[in-house]
Amino acid sequence: MEELRRRIADGEWPVGSRIPPEPALVELLGVGRNTVRESVQSLVHGGLLERRQGSGTYVLSASELTVSMGKRIAEARQRDVVEVRRALEVEAARLAARRRTSTDAAALLSHRDARSAAYLAGDLDRMVDTDLALHHAIVQTAANPVLLSLYESLIDAIGENIRFNFVATDTHGHDAHDGLVEAIVAGNDARAVAETDDYLSELMGEA
């Protein structure tokens, strides 16, 4: 079971893909058919895998933490999600400003431009995708693997929160995150923190 979980987590079997059939897994793992069947069933119960009648077994998620968190936040209030975003994204902005490389800076500027273009085009799906990609890139730039794992375990909820905020409030224009990106690129961690805290506080009506 641990070997199956590792191959999923490492992306060898990406989300949405079909894992090898049972006989191939027996040969691949060097264990008996019953062991393979029980291991697969455990990961089905855990939410990582899904059996599809007549088609095979598919990867639903790369992380059991993501599954667990997804269930917990399915009925969470949007305010709850924003509060968690603030806890994670403020520190991510601080670390990103301190640790960004020239490659990171170029990527963040690219994400900023993509977000702006999507907003100006009025394409909601692209607005959500590019906004989420920018925030994700900031967390990656923070270079803390634990923080990144926590953030990615909430990525679906954060994406839905971003969509909700665009539709319900639409208070952030095409240049809403320019100051944040500029602060990170400049290595100004205090400003990066302030920019992040300001926009998330505004979403909660605290600004």
N, C-alpha and C positions, 0 to 999 in steps of 0.2 A: 504494500500500500504506500509506503514511504517513497519507493522508487517511482510509482505512478504519479504521486503527488509532485515529486521533484521534476519529472519530465513536463508536467503541466506548468508548474511555476517558472521553469526555465524557458518556456515558450517553444519547446520542441513539439508539443501538441498545443497550438494556440487556441484561444477561445473561438468556438464555432466549428472547429475541425473535428473529424471523426477519428477516434483512437483505433489502433489496430484491432482486428477481431480476436476473439479468445484464443484460438490455436496459435496465432502469431505472438500473443502476449506470453503464452506458456513457453514458447521457444525463446523469446526475448529475455524473459526474466529467470528462466531456468527453474521454475517451480511447477507444482501440479495444477491441474485444471480447477480443482476446488478452491485452491488458494487464490488463484487469479479471479475466480468468480466472486468470492467473498470480498476480496480487496476492491474490486470494481463496485460491488454493491455498497460497500461502506462509503465510497466516494460519491456514489449516487445519492445516498442518504445525506451526505454532507453538503450536497448542492454543487459539487464541482463537475459532476458528470450527469448526463441524462440519457436514458435508454429510449430509443425510438423504434417502435415495432417495425420490423422488416427492413430497417435502414442501418442500425448499428448504435454505437454509443458515442455521444458527442460531448465536447468540453463546453460547459456552461460558464465557468469562471476559473480564473487562475489562482484564486485565493479563497480559502474558507473564511478568512476574516472579512473579505468583501461580501460574501454570502451572508454571514452573520450580521454584519453592520447594515447590509441592505434590508434585511428583515426588520431590524430594530428601527430604522429610520423611515420605513415605508409610510408610517402614519405620523411622522414627526412634523411639527409646525415649521414653517419656513423660517421663523425667527430662531428656532432651535438650531437649524442648520447654519444660519448666519453667525450665531454665537460660536459655533465650533469652527467655522471658517476663520473667524477673527483669531481664535486661539492658535490656529495653525499658520494662517497666512501672514500674520504680523511677524512672527518669529522667522518665517521663511523669507520675508522681505529683508529683515535685518541681516540674516546670514548670507543671502544672495548678494547684498551690497558689499559685504566683506569678502566674499569668496569668488565673485564673478571673474571669469577669464575673458579674454578678447573674443573667443569663440562664443561664449555665453552671451556677451553683450550684443554681438551681431545677431544671434538667434532671437533675443528679446526684442530688438528693434524690428526684426522681420515680423515677429508675431504682433507687435504693436501696429505695424502698417497694415497687416492682413485684417486685424480687428477693425481698424478705422475704415478700410475699404468696404468691409461687409456692412458696417453701420450705415455708411453713406449710400450704399446700394439698397438699403432697406430690406435685406434678406435675413429674416429672423433666424433661420436654421444656421446660416453661416455666422451670424452675430454670436449665437450661443457657442458654436464650435470654436470660433477664433478667440472669443473671450476666455473660454475654458482652457484652450491651448496655451494662452498667455500665462494664466495663473499656474497651470501645470509646469510650464517652463521655468517660472520663478522658483517654484518648489524644487525642481531639479537642480537649478543653479545654486540653491542653498547647500547642496552637497552633503545632505544628512540622510542616509538610507532609511533610517527609522521614520523620520518625518515624511519622507517620500512614500513609504509603504502605507503609513496612516492616511495620507492624503489620497492616495490611489484607491484605498479601500472605501473611500467616500465619494469617488469621482462621479458616480451616477447621480447621487443626491446633490452634489455641487452643481453638476450640469443642469439638473432640474431647477435648482434654486436660481441659477443665472437666468434661465428661461423665464421663470416666474417674475424675477425682478425686471427684466426687459419689458414684459407684458404689463405687469401691474404698476410699475413706477416710471420706467423709462426716464430716469433722472440722469443717466450717465450717457453723455454724447460720444461722438466718434473719438474725441481726444481725452476721454475720462481718465485713462490710465497713463497718459503721456508723462505726467509728473513722476509717477511711480517708476516707470521704466528709466526715465532720465536719472532719477536718484540712484537706482541700482547700478546703471552704467557708470555713473560718476563715483560710485563707491561711497555715497552719502547714506550711511545706515540709519541715522536719526530721521532724515527726511523720508526715506523709504518706509520706515515704521509709521510715521505720521500720515503719509499718503494712504497707506493701507488701512490704518485705523479710521481715518476720516471717511472713506467711502463705505466701509462696512458699518460704521456707526450711523451714517446717513440712511442706510438701508433699514436700520432698526429704529429710525426716528429719533436718534440721540444727538444728531449733529445740530 
